[in-house]
Amino acid sequence: MNISSVLINAKKDKQERLLKEINSIKNCSVELVEDEKIIVIIESENLDEELSSYKKLEKLENIISINMVFSYQDLDEDMQKIMSANIENIANEQKDAKDIKYSGNINDKF
């Protein structure tokens, strides 16, 4: 689960419509409105969904500014995948140097 907070500044006379538009975006909810400031929470299953929601917020009209203030990513599942991938054995695998292809120099590729 990813959780992010976004600070949006918008003119007060345009806020009512803007709040409806924000709440209609998947994963977004308006948590606080104070003067011209709007705090939005994005709760998503992964980074791609989070970024998609943020980009939709950026495209809304009548926004003076938008900034992501906080972002949390639950990486437990990713860490479990890494731990079960047997990385230590792959890293310690013995290979003959002549079998390793070096691709660090891009000058020869173009």
Phi and psi restraints in degrees (range 20) as a CNS / XPLOR table:
assign (resid 1 and name C) (resid 2 and name N)
       (resid 2 and name CA) (resid 2 and name C) 1.0 -107.0 20.0 2
assign (resid 2 and name N) (resid 2 and name CA)
       (resid 2 and name C) (resid 3 and name N) 1.0 137.2 20.0 2
assign (resid 2 and name C) (resid 3 and name N)
       (resid 3 and name CA) (resid 3 and name C) 1.0 -131.5 20.0 2
assign (resid 3 and name N) (resid 3 and name CA)
       (resid 3 and name C) (resid 4 and name N) 1.0 129.0 20.0 2
assign (resid 3 and name C) (resid 4 and name N)
       (resid 4 and name CA) (resid 4 and name C) 1.0 -135.0 20.0 2
assign (resid 4 and name N) (resid 4 and name CA)
       (resid 4 and name C) (resid 5 and name N) 1.0 149.8 20.0 2
assign (resid 4 and name C) (resid 5 and name N)
       (resid 5 and name CA) (resid 5 and name C) 1.0 -115.1 20.0 2
assign (resid 5 and name N) (resid 5 and name CA)
       (resid 5 and name C) (resid 6 and name N) 1.0 141.6 20.0 2
assign (resid 5 and name C) (resid 6 and name N)
       (resid 6 and name CA) (resid 6 and name C) 1.0 -127.6 20.0 2
assign (resid 6 and name N) (resid 6 and name CA)
       (resid 6 and name C) (resid 7 and name N) 1.0 133.9 20.0 2
assign (resid 6 and name C) (resid 7 and name N)
       (resid 7 and name CA) (resid 7 and name C) 1.0 -103.7 20.0 2
assign (resid 7 and name N) (resid 7 and name CA)
       (resid 7 and name C) (resid 8 and name N) 1.0 121.5 20.0 2
assign (resid 7 and name C) (resid 8 and name N)
       (resid 8 and name CA) (resid 8 and name C) 1.0 -116.3 20.0 2
assign (resid 8 and name N) (resid 8 and name CA)
       (resid 8 and name C) (resid 9 and name N) 1.0 133.1 20.0 2
assign (resid 8 and name C) (resid 9 and name N)
       (resid 9 and name CA) (resid 9 and name C) 1.0 -105.9 20.0 2
assign (resid 9 and name N) (resid 9 and name CA)
       (resid 9 and name C) (resid 10 and name N) 1.0 127.8 20.0 2
assign (resid 9 and name C) (resid 10 and name N)
       (resid 10 and name CA) (resid 10 and name C) 1.0 -147.1 20.0 2
assign (resid 10 and name N) (resid 10 and name CA)
       (resid 10 and name C) (resid 11 and name N) 1.0 149.1 20.0 2
assign (resid 10 and name C) (resid 11 and name N)
       (resid 11 and name CA) (resid 11 and name C) 1.0 -64.0 20.0 2
assign (resid 11 and name N) (resid 11 and name CA)
       (resid 11 and name C) (resid 12 and name N) 1.0 139.7 20.0 2
assign (resid 11 and name C) (resid 12 and name N)
       (resid 12 and name CA) (resid 12 and name C) 1.0 -58.9 20.0 2
assign (resid 12 and name N) (resid 12 and name CA)
       (resid 12 and name C) (resid 13 and name N) 1.0 -36.3 20.0 2
assign (resid 12 and name C) (resid 13 and name N)
       (resid 13 and name CA) (resid 13 and name C) 1.0 -71.0 20.0 2
assign (resid 13 and name N) (resid 13 and name CA)
       (resid 13 and name C) (resid 14 and name N) 1.0 -11.4 20.0 2
assign (resid 13 and name C) (resid 14 and name N)
       (resid 14 and name CA) (resid 14 and name C) 1.0 -109.3 20.0 2
assign (resid 14 and name N) (resid 14 and name CA)
       (resid 14 and name C) (resid 15 and name N) 1.0 0.3 20.0 2
assign (resid 14 and name C) (resid 15 and name N)
       (resid 15 and name CA) (resid 15 and name C) 1.0 -68.1 20.0 2
assign (resid 15 and name N) (resid 15 and name CA)
       (resid 15 and name C) (resid 16 and name N) 1.0 -39.5 20.0 2
assign (resid 15 and name C) (resid 16 and name N)
       (resid 16 and name CA) (resid 16 and name C) 1.0 -57.2 20.0 2
assign (resid 16 and name N) (resid 16 and name CA)
       (resid 16 and name C) (resid 17 and name N) 1.0 -49.1 20.0 2
assign (resid 16 and name C) (resid 17 and name N)
       (resid 17 and name CA) (resid 17 and name C) 1.0 -67.1 20.0 2
assign (resid 17 and name N) (resid 17 and name CA)
       (resid 17 and name C) (resid 18 and name N) 1.0 -41.4 20.0 2
assign (resid 17 and name C) (resid 18 and name N)
       (resid 18 and name CA) (resid 18 and name C) 1.0 -61.5 20.0 2
assign (resid 18 and name N) (resid 18 and name CA)
       (resid 18 and name C) (resid 19 and name N) 1.0 -40.9 20.0 2
assign (resid 18 and name C) (resid 19 and name N)
       (resid 19 and name CA) (resid 19 and name C) 1.0 -61.4 20.0 2
assign (resid 19 and name N) (resid 19 and name CA)
       (resid 19 and name C) (resid 20 and name N) 1.0 -40.5 20.0 2
assign (resid 19 and name C) (resid 20 and name N)
       (resid 20 and name CA) (resid 20 and name C) 1.0 -64.0 20.0 2
assign (resid 20 and name N) (resid 20 and name CA)
       (resid 20 and name C) (resid 21 and name N) 1.0 -41.9 20.0 2
assign (resid 20 and name C) (resid 21 and name N)
       (resid 21 and name CA) (resid 21 and name C) 1.0 -64.7 20.0 2
assign (resid 21 and name N) (resid 21 and name CA)
       (resid 21 and name C) (resid 22 and name N) 1.0 -41.5 20.0 2
assign (resid 21 and name C) (resid 22 and name N)
       (resid 22 and name CA) (resid 22 and name C) 1.0 -62.4 20.0 2
assign (resid 22 and name N) (resid 22 and name CA)
       (resid 22 and name C) (resid 23 and name N) 1.0 -47.7 20.0 2
assign (resid 22 and name C) (resid 23 and name N)
       (resid 23 and name CA) (resid 23 and name C) 1.0 -66.0 20.0 2
assign (resid 23 and name N) (resid 23 and name CA)
       (resid 23 and name C) (resid 24 and name N) 1.0 -19.1 20.0 2
assign (resid 23 and name C) (resid 24 and name N)
       (resid 24 and name CA) (resid 24 and name C) 1.0 -83.9 20.0 2
assign (resid 24 and name N) (resid 24 and name CA)
       (resid 24 and name C) (resid 25 and name N) 1.0 -10.2 20.0 2
assign (resid 24 and name C) (resid 25 and name N)
       (resid 25 and name CA) (resid 25 and name C) 1.0 -81.8 20.0 2
assign (resid 25 and name N) (resid 25 and name CA)
       (resid 25 and name C) (resid 26 and name N) 1.0 130.7 20.0 2
assign (resid 25 and name C) (resid 26 and name N)
       (resid 26 and name CA) (resid 26 and name C) 1.0 -55.1 20.0 2
assign (resid 26 and name N) (resid 26 and name CA)
       (resid 26 and name C) (resid 27 and name N) 1.0 136.0 20.0 2
assign (resid 26 and name C) (resid 27 and name N)
       (resid 27 and name CA) (resid 27 and name C) 1.0 77.2 20.0 2
assign (resid 27 and name N) (resid 27 and name CA)
       (resid 27 and name C) (resid 28 and name N) 1.0 -0.6 20.0 2
assign (resid 27 and name C) (resid 28 and name N)
       (resid 28 and name CA) (resid 28 and name C) 1.0 -107.7 20.0 2
assign (resid 28 and name N) (resid 28 and name CA)
       (resid 28 and name C) (resid 29 and name N) 1.0 141.6 20.0 2
assign (resid 28 and name C) (resid 29 and name N)
       (resid 29 and name CA) (resid 29 and name C) 1.0 -143.9 20.0 2
assign (resid 29 and name N) (resid 29 and name CA)
       (resid 29 and name C) (resid 30 and name N) 1.0 139.3 20.0 2
assign (resid 29 and name C) (resid 30 and name N)
       (resid 30 and name CA) (resid 30 and name C) 1.0 -81.9 20.0 2
assign (resid 30 and name N) (resid 30 and name CA)
       (resid 30 and name C) (resid 31 and name N) 1.0 124.8 20.0 2
assign (resid 30 and name C) (resid 31 and name N)
       (resid 31 and name CA) (resid 31 and name C) 1.0 -106.9 20.0 2
assign (resid 31 and name N) (resid 31 and name CA)
       (resid 31 and name C) (resid 32 and name N) 1.0 -27.3 20.0 2
assign (resid 31 and name C) (resid 32 and name N)
       (resid 32 and name CA) (resid 32 and name C) 1.0 -156.0 20.0 2
assign (resid 32 and name N) (resid 32 and name CA)
       (resid 32 and name C) (resid 33 and name N) 1.0 139.0 20.0 2
assign (resid 32 and name C) (resid 33 and name N)
       (resid 33 and name CA) (resid 33 and name C) 1.0 -129.7 20.0 2
assign (resid 33 and name N) (resid 33 and name CA)
       (resid 33 and name C) (resid 34 and name N) 1.0 123.9 20.0 2
assign (resid 33 and name C) (resid 34 and name N)
       (resid 34 and name CA) (resid 34 and name C) 1.0 -142.1 20.0 2
assign (resid 34 and name N) (resid 34 and name CA)
       (resid 34 and name C) (resid 35 and name N) 1.0 114.8 20.0 2
assign (resid 34 and name C) (resid 35 and name N)
       (resid 35 and name CA) (resid 35 and name C) 1.0 54.4 20.0 2
assign (resid 35 and name N) (resid 35 and name CA)
       (resid 35 and name C) (resid 36 and name N) 1.0 -120.0 20.0 2
assign (resid 35 and name C) (resid 36 and name N)
       (resid 36 and name CA) (resid 36 and name C) 1.0 -94.8 20.0 2
assign (resid 36 and name N) (resid 36 and name CA)
       (resid 36 and name C) (resid 37 and name N) 1.0 4.2 20.0 2
assign (resid 36 and name C) (resid 37 and name N)
       (resid 37 and name CA) (resid 37 and name C) 1.0 -99.3 20.0 2
assign (resid 37 and name N) (resid 37 and name CA)
       (resid 37 and name C) (resid 38 and name N) 1.0 137.3 20.0 2
assign (resid 37 and name C) (resid 38 and name N)
       (resid 38 and name CA) (resid 38 and name C) 1.0 -128.1 20.0 2
assign (resid 38 and name N) (resid 38 and name CA)
       (resid 38 and name C) (resid 39 and name N) 1.0 127.1 20.0 2
assign (resid 38 and name C) (resid 39 and name N)
       (resid 39 and name CA) (resid 39 and name C) 1.0 -101.4 20.0 2
assign (resid 39 and name N) (resid 39 and name CA)
       (resid 39 and name C) (resid 40 and name N) 1.0 124.6 20.0 2
assign (resid 39 and name C) (resid 40 and name N)
       (resid 40 and name CA) (resid 40 and name C) 1.0 -117.6 20.0 2
assign (resid 40 and name N) (resid 40 and name CA)
       (resid 40 and name C) (resid 41 and name N) 1.0 138.1 20.0 2
assign (resid 40 and name C) (resid 41 and name N)
       (resid 41 and name CA) (resid 41 and name C) 1.0 -107.3 20.0 2
assign (resid 41 and name N) (resid 41 and name CA)
       (resid 41 and name C) (resid 42 and name N) 1.0 132.2 20.0 2
assign (resid 41 and name C) (resid 42 and name N)
       (resid 42 and name CA) (resid 42 and name C) 1.0 -109.6 20.0 2
assign (resid 42 and name N) (resid 42 and name CA)
       (resid 42 and name C) (resid 43 and name N) 1.0 119.1 20.0 2
assign (resid 42 and name C) (resid 43 and name N)
       (resid 43 and name CA) (resid 43 and name C) 1.0 -116.8 20.0 2
assign (resid 43 and name N) (resid 43 and name CA)
       (resid 43 and name C) (resid 44 and name N) 1.0 117.0 20.0 2
assign (resid 43 and name C) (resid 44 and name N)
       (resid 44 and name CA) (resid 44 and name C) 1.0 -137.8 20.0 2
assign (resid 44 and name N) (resid 44 and name CA)
       (resid 44 and name C) (resid 45 and name N) 1.0 164.7 20.0 2
assign (resid 44 and name C) (resid 45 and name N)
       (resid 45 and name CA) (resid 45 and name C) 1.0 -80.0 20.0 2
assign (resid 45 and name N) (resid 45 and name CA)
       (resid 45 and name C) (resid 46 and name N) 1.0 -25.6 20.0 2
assign (resid 45 and name C) (resid 46 and name N)
       (resid 46 and name CA) (resid 46 and name C) 1.0 -153.9 20.0 2
assign (resid 46 and name N) (resid 46 and name CA)
       (resid 46 and name C) (resid 47 and name N) 1.0 173.9 20.0 2
assign (resid 46 and name C) (resid 47 and name N)
       (resid 47 and name CA) (resid 47 and name C) 1.0 -64.7 20.0 2
assign (resid 47 and name N) (resid 47 and name CA)
       (resid 47 and name C) (resid 48 and name N) 1.0 -38.4 20.0 2
assign (resid 47 and name C) (resid 48 and name N)
       (resid 48 and name CA) (resid 48 and name C) 1.0 -60.7 20.0 2
assign (resid 48 and name N) (resid 48 and name CA)
       (resid 48 and name C) (resid 49 and name N) 1.0 -44.1 20.0 2
assign (resid 48 and name C) (resid 49 and name N)
       (resid 49 and name CA) (resid 49 and name C) 1.0 -64.5 20.0 2
assign (resid 49 and name N) (resid 49 and name CA)
       (resid 49 and name C) (resid 50 and name N) 1.0 -40.2 20.0 2
assign (resid 49 and name C) (resid 50 and name N)
       (resid 50 and name CA) (resid 50 and name C) 1.0 -61.1 20.0 2
assign (resid 50 and name N) (resid 50 and name CA)
       (resid 50 and name C) (resid 51 and name N) 1.0 -48.0 20.0 2
assign (resid 50 and name C) (resid 51 and name N)
       (resid 51 and name CA) (resid 51 and name C) 1.0 -65.8 20.0 2
assign (resid 51 and name N) (resid 51 and name CA)
       (resid 51 and name C) (resid 52 and name N) 1.0 -38.0 20.0 2
assign (resid 51 and name C) (resid 52 and name N)
       (resid 52 and name CA) (resid 52 and name C) 1.0 -61.1 20.0 2
assign (resid 52 and name N) (resid 52 and name CA)
       (resid 52 and name C) (resid 53 and name N) 1.0 -45.1 20.0 2
assign (resid 52 and name C) (resid 53 and name N)
       (resid 53 and name CA) (resid 53 and name C) 1.0 -63.9 20.0 2
assign (resid 53 and name N) (resid 53 and name CA)
       (resid 53 and name C) (resid 54 and name N) 1.0 -42.7 20.0 2
assign (resid 53 and name C) (resid 54 and name N)
       (resid 54 and name CA) (resid 54 and name C) 1.0 -63.0 20.0 2
assign (resid 54 and name N) (resid 54 and name CA)
       (resid 54 and name C) (resid 55 and name N) 1.0 -41.7 20.0 2
assign (resid 54 and name C) (resid 55 and name N)
       (resid 55 and name CA) (resid 55 and name C) 1.0 -64.8 20.0 2
assign (resid 55 and name N) (resid 55 and name CA)
       (resid 55 and name C) (resid 56 and name N) 1.0 -35.0 20.0 2
assign (resid 55 and name C) (resid 56 and name N)
       (resid 56 and name CA) (resid 56 and name C) 1.0 -66.6 20.0 2
assign (resid 56 and name N) (resid 56 and name CA)
       (resid 56 and name C) (resid 57 and name N) 1.0 -39.0 20.0 2
assign (resid 56 and name C) (resid 57 and name N)
       (resid 57 and name CA) (resid 57 and name C) 1.0 -61.9 20.0 2
assign (resid 57 and name N) (resid 57 and name CA)
       (resid 57 and name C) (resid 58 and name N) 1.0 -42.8 20.0 2
assign (resid 57 and name C) (resid 58 and name N)
       (resid 58 and name CA) (resid 58 and name C) 1.0 -59.7 20.0 2
assign (resid 58 and name N) (resid 58 and name CA)
       (resid 58 and name C) (resid 59 and name N) 1.0 -31.0 20.0 2
assign (resid 58 and name C) (resid 59 and name N)
       (resid 59 and name CA) (resid 59 and name C) 1.0 -83.0 20.0 2
assign (resid 59 and name N) (resid 59 and name CA)
       (resid 59 and name C) (resid 60 and name N) 1.0 -8.8 20.0 2
assign (resid 59 and name C) (resid 60 and name N)
       (resid 60 and name CA) (resid 60 and name C) 1.0 -66.2 20.0 2
assign (resid 60 and name N) (resid 60 and name CA)
       (resid 60 and name C) (resid 61 and name N) 1.0 143.7 20.0 2
assign (resid 60 and name C) (resid 61 and name N)
       (resid 61 and name CA) (resid 61 and name C) 1.0 -78.7 20.0 2
assign (resid 61 and name N) (resid 61 and name CA)
       (resid 61 and name C) (resid 62 and name N) 1.0 163.7 20.0 2
assign (resid 61 and name C) (resid 62 and name N)
       (resid 62 and name CA) (resid 62 and name C) 1.0 68.7 20.0 2
assign (resid 62 and name N) (resid 62 and name CA)
       (resid 62 and name C) (resid 63 and name N) 1.0 21.0 20.0 2
assign (resid 62 and name C) (resid 63 and name N)
       (resid 63 and name CA) (resid 63 and name C) 1.0 -98.7 20.0 2
assign (resid 63 and name N) (resid 63 and name CA)
       (resid 63 and name C) (resid 64 and name N) 1.0 128.4 20.0 2
assign (resid 63 and name C) (resid 64 and name N)
       (resid 64 and name CA) (resid 64 and name C) 1.0 -78.6 20.0 2
assign (resid 64 and name N) (resid 64 and name CA)
       (resid 64 and name C) (resid 65 and name N) 1.0 -47.8 20.0 2
assign (resid 64 and name C) (resid 65 and name N)
       (resid 65 and name CA) (resid 65 and name C) 1.0 -153.0 20.0 2
assign (resid 65 and name N) (resid 65 and name CA)
       (resid 65 and name C) (resid 66 and name N) 1.0 156.9 20.0 2
assign (resid 65 and name C) (resid 66 and name N)
       (resid 66 and name CA) (resid 66 and name C) 1.0 -142.5 20.0 2
assign (resid 66 and name N) (resid 66 and name CA)
       (resid 66 and name C) (resid 67 and name N) 1.0 132.7 20.0 2
assign (resid 66 and name C) (resid 67 and name N)
       (resid 67 and name CA) (resid 67 and name C) 1.0 -142.8 20.0 2
assign (resid 67 and name N) (resid 67 and name CA)
       (resid 67 and name C) (resid 68 and name N) 1.0 133.4 20.0 2
assign (resid 67 and name C) (resid 68 and name N)
       (resid 68 and name CA) (resid 68 and name C) 1.0 -79.3 20.0 2
assign (resid 68 and name N) (resid 68 and name CA)
       (resid 68 and name C) (resid 69 and name N) 1.0 124.8 20.0 2
assign (resid 68 and name C) (resid 69 and name N)
       (resid 69 and name CA) (resid 69 and name C) 1.0 -97.7 20.0 2
assign (resid 69 and name N) (resid 69 and name CA)
       (resid 69 and name C) (resid 70 and name N) 1.0 -36.2 20.0 2
assign (resid 69 and name C) (resid 70 and name N)
       (resid 70 and name CA) (resid 70 and name C) 1.0 -147.3 20.0 2
assign (resid 70 and name N) (resid 70 and name CA)
       (resid 70 and name C) (resid 71 and name N) 1.0 143.9 20.0 2
assign (resid 70 and name C) (resid 71 and name N)
       (resid 71 and name CA) (resid 71 and name C) 1.0 -144.5 20.0 2
assign (resid 71 and name N) (resid 71 and name CA)
       (resid 71 and name C) (resid 72 and name N) 1.0 130.4 20.0 2
assign (resid 71 and name C) (resid 72 and name N)
       (resid 72 and name CA) (resid 72 and name C) 1.0 -124.4 20.0 2
assign (resid 72 and name N) (resid 72 and name CA)
       (resid 72 and name C) (resid 73 and name N) 1.0 133.3 20.0 2
assign (resid 72 and name C) (resid 73 and name N)
       (resid 73 and name CA) (resid 73 and name C) 1.0 -121.9 20.0 2
assign (resid 73 and name N) (resid 73 and name CA)
       (resid 73 and name C) (resid 74 and name N) 1.0 128.4 20.0 2
assign (resid 73 and name C) (resid 74 and name N)
       (resid 74 and name CA) (resid 74 and name C) 1.0 -82.8 20.0 2
assign (resid 74 and name N) (resid 74 and name CA)
       (resid 74 and name C) (resid 75 and name N) 1.0 105.5 20.0 2
assign (resid 74 and name C) (resid 75 and name N)
       (resid 75 and name CA) (resid 75 and name C) 1.0 -100.2 20.0 2
assign (resid 75 and name N) (resid 75 and name CA)
       (resid 75 and name C) (resid 76 and name N) 1.0 10.2 20.0 2
assign (resid 75 and name C) (resid 76 and name N)
       (resid 76 and name CA) (resid 76 and name C) 1.0 -57.9 20.0 2
assign (resid 76 and name N) (resid 76 and name CA)
       (resid 76 and name C) (resid 77 and name N) 1.0 -44.1 20.0 2
assign (resid 76 and name C) (resid 77 and name N)
       (resid 77 and name CA) (resid 77 and name C) 1.0 -63.9 20.0 2
assign (resid 77 and name N) (resid 77 and name CA)
       (resid 77 and name C) (resid 78 and name N) 1.0 -42.6 20.0 2
assign (resid 77 and name C) (resid 78 and name N)
       (resid 78 and name CA) (resid 78 and name C) 1.0 -64.4 20.0 2
assign (resid 78 and name N) (resid 78 and name CA)
       (resid 78 and name C) (resid 79 and name N) 1.0 -40.7 20.0 2
assign (resid 78 and name C) (resid 79 and name N)
       (resid 79 and name CA) (resid 79 and name C) 1.0 -64.3 20.0 2
assign (resid 79 and name N) (resid 79 and name CA)
       (resid 79 and name C) (resid 80 and name N) 1.0 -38.3 20.0 2
assign (resid 79 and name C) (resid 80 and name N)
       (resid 80 and name CA) (resid 80 and name C) 1.0 -63.8 20.0 2
assign (resid 80 and name N) (resid 80 and name CA)
       (resid 80 and name C) (resid 81 and name N) 1.0 -40.5 20.0 2
assign (resid 80 and name C) (resid 81 and name N)
       (resid 81 and name CA) (resid 81 and name C) 1.0 -62.2 20.0 2
assign (resid 81 and name N) (resid 81 and name CA)
       (resid 81 and name C) (resid 82 and name N) 1.0 -42.7 20.0 2
assign (resid 81 and name C) (resid 82 and name N)
       (resid 82 and name CA) (resid 82 and name C) 1.0 -64.6 20.0 2
assign (resid 82 and name N) (resid 82 and name CA)
       (resid 82 and name C) (resid 83 and name N) 1.0 -44.1 20.0 2
assign (resid 82 and name C) (resid 83 and name N)
       (resid 83 and name CA) (resid 83 and name C) 1.0 -65.4 20.0 2
assign (resid 83 and name N) (resid 83 and name CA)
       (resid 83 and name C) (resid 84 and name N) 1.0 -32.9 20.0 2
assign (resid 83 and name C) (resid 84 and name N)
       (resid 84 and name CA) (resid 84 and name C) 1.0 -89.1 20.0 2
assign (resid 84 and name N) (resid 84 and name CA)
       (resid 84 and name C) (resid 85 and name N) 1.0 -0.3 20.0 2
assign (resid 84 and name C) (resid 85 and name N)
       (resid 85 and name CA) (resid 85 and name C) 1.0 -84.4 20.0 2
assign (resid 85 and name N) (resid 85 and name CA)
       (resid 85 and name C) (resid 86 and name N) 1.0 -0.8 20.0 2
assign (resid 85 and name C) (resid 86 and name N)
       (resid 86 and name CA) (resid 86 and name C) 1.0 61.2 20.0 2
assign (resid 86 and name N) (resid 86 and name CA)
       (resid 86 and name C) (resid 87 and name N) 1.0 41.9 20.0 2
assign (resid 86 and name C) (resid 87 and name N)
       (resid 87 and name CA) (resid 87 and name C) 1.0 -60.7 20.0 2
assign (resid 87 and name N) (resid 87 and name CA)
       (resid 87 and name C) (resid 88 and name N) 1.0 -36.9 20.0 2
assign (resid 87 and name C) (resid 88 and name N)
       (resid 88 and name CA) (resid 88 and name C) 1.0 -59.2 20.0 2
assign (resid 88 and name N) (resid 88 and name CA)
       (resid 88 and name C) (resid 89 and name N) 1.0 -43.6 20.0 2
assign (resid 88 and name C) (resid 89 and name N)
       (resid 89 and name CA) (resid 89 and name C) 1.0 -66.6 20.0 2
assign (resid 89 and name N) (resid 89 and name CA)
       (resid 89 and name C) (resid 90 and name N) 1.0 -38.0 20.0 2
assign (resid 89 and name C) (resid 90 and name N)
       (resid 90 and name CA) (resid 90 and name C) 1.0 -65.3 20.0 2
assign (resid 90 and name N) (resid 90 and name CA)
       (resid 90 and name C) (resid 91 and name N) 1.0 -43.5 20.0 2
assign (resid 90 and name C) (resid 91 and name N)
       (resid 91 and name CA) (resid 91 and name C) 1.0 -67.5 20.0 2
assign (resid 91 and name N) (resid 91 and name CA)
       (resid 91 and name C) (resid 92 and name N) 1.0 -32.4 20.0 2
assign (resid 91 and name C) (resid 92 and name N)
       (resid 92 and name CA) (resid 92 and name C) 1.0 -92.0 20.0 2
assign (resid 92 and name N) (resid 92 and name CA)
       (resid 92 and name C) (resid 93 and name N) 1.0 0.8 20.0 2
assign (resid 92 and name C) (resid 93 and name N)
       (resid 93 and name CA) (resid 93 and name C) 1.0 -62.0 20.0 2
assign (resid 93 and name N) (resid 93 and name CA)
       (resid 93 and name C) (resid 94 and name N) 1.0 132.7 20.0 2
assign (resid 93 and name C) (resid 94 and name N)
       (resid 94 and name CA) (resid 94 and name C) 1.0 -86.6 20.0 2
assign (resid 94 and name N) (resid 94 and name CA)
       (resid 94 and name C) (resid 95 and name N) 1.0 125.7 20.0 2
assign (resid 94 and name C) (resid 95 and name N)
       (resid 95 and name CA) (resid 95 and name C) 1.0 -129.4 20.0 2
assign (resid 95 and name N) (resid 95 and name CA)
       (resid 95 and name C) (resid 96 and name N) 1.0 149.2 20.0 2
assign (resid 95 and name C) (resid 96 and name N)
       (resid 96 and name CA) (resid 96 and name C) 1.0 -74.4 20.0 2
assign (resid 96 and name N) (resid 96 and name CA)
       (resid 96 and name C) (resid 97 and name N) 1.0 134.4 20.0 2
assign (resid 96 and name C) (resid 97 and name N)
       (resid 97 and name CA) (resid 97 and name C) 1.0 -56.6 20.0 2
assign (resid 97 and name N) (resid 97 and name CA)
       (resid 97 and name C) (resid 98 and name N) 1.0 -32.8 20.0 2
assign (resid 97 and name C) (resid 98 and name N)
       (resid 98 and name CA) (resid 98 and name C) 1.0 -69.6 20.0 2
assign (resid 98 and name N) (resid 98 and name CA)
       (resid 98 and name C) (resid 99 and name N) 1.0 -17.3 20.0 2
assign (resid 98 and name C) (resid 99 and name N)
       (resid 99 and name CA) (resid 99 and name C) 1.0 -88.8 20.0 2
assign (resid 99 and name N) (resid 99 and name CA)
       (resid 99 and name C) (resid 100 and name N) 1.0 -4.4 20.0 2
assign (resid 99 and name C) (resid 100 and name N)
       (resid 100 and name CA) (resid 100 and name C) 1.0 -94.1 20.0 2
assign (resid 100 and name N) (resid 100 and name CA)
       (resid 100 and name C) (resid 101 and name N) 1.0 123.4 20.0 2
assign (resid 100 and name C) (resid 101 and name N)
       (resid 101 and name CA) (resid 101 and name C) 1.0 -90.6 20.0 2
assign (resid 101 and name N) (resid 101 and name CA)
       (resid 101 and name C) (resid 102 and name N) 1.0 123.4 20.0 2
assign (resid 101 and name C) (resid 102 and name N)
       (resid 102 and name CA) (resid 102 and name C) 1.0 -89.0 20.0 2
assign (resid 102 and name N) (resid 102 and name CA)
       (resid 102 and name C) (resid 103 and name N) 1.0 126.9 20.0 2
assign (resid 102 and name C) (resid 103 and name N)
       (resid 103 and name CA) (resid 103 and name C) 1.0 -125.4 20.0 2
assign (resid 103 and name N) (resid 103 and name CA)
       (resid 103 and name C) (resid 104 and name N) 1.0 24.4 20.0 2
assign (resid 103 and name C) (resid 104 and name N)
       (resid 104 and name CA) (resid 104 and name C) 1.0 -79.0 20.0 2
assign (resid 104 and name N) (resid 104 and name CA)
       (resid 104 and name C) (resid 105 and name N) 1.0 -18.0 20.0 2
assign (resid 104 and name C) (resid 105 and name N)
       (resid 105 and name CA) (resid 105 and name C) 1.0 -105.0 20.0 2
assign (resid 105 and name N) (resid 105 and name CA)
       (resid 105 and name C) (resid 106 and name N) 1.0 110.5 20.0 2
assign (resid 105 and name C) (resid 106 and name N)
       (resid 106 and name CA) (resid 106 and name C) 1.0 -84.1 20.0 2
assign (resid 106 and name N) (resid 106 and name CA)
       (resid 106 and name C) (resid 107 and name N) 1.0 -9.2 20.0 2
assign (resid 106 and name C) (resid 107 and name N)
       (resid 107 and name CA) (resid 107 and name C) 1.0 -60.9 20.0 2
assign (resid 107 and name N) (resid 107 and name CA)
       (resid 107 and name C) (resid 108 and name N) 1.0 -33.7 20.0 2
assign (resid 107 and name C) (resid 108 and name N)
       (resid 108 and name CA) (resid 108 and name C) 1.0 -77.7 20.0 2
assign (resid 108 and name N) (resid 108 and name CA)
       (resid 108 and name C) (resid 109 and name N) 1.0 -13.9 20.0 2
assign (resid 108 and name C) (resid 109 and name N)
       (resid 109 and name CA) (resid 109 and name C) 1.0 -87.5 20.0 2
assign (resid 109 and name N) (resid 109 and name CA)
       (resid 109 and name C) (resid 110 and name N) 1.0 -18.1 20.0 2
